[in-house]
């Protein structure tokens, strides 16, 4: 992903609400599966990491991206933005 594409996705992500919250049990297989399923209908998702989660949001983002085949757009504080291109429900057209 180029920096131009990443900047475009960051702009889109500013206006969306977090779809998931990761709490003190951190990254469970259930959370990973749920995130994978959301990528069936959305291409860009935001995830909130709650204060009671002791894991680093950057590491959580990297693991989630690896397990779901997504790309990390950004991690700001306790917010994670992930992007995965959809073959069936393509809504976001990335700039070249």
Secondary structure, 3 states (H helix, E strand, C coil): CCHHHHHHHHHHHCCCCCCEEECCCCCCHHHHHHHHHHCCCCCEEEEEECCCCCCCHHHHHHHHHHHHCCEEEEEECCEEEEECCCCCCCCCCCCC
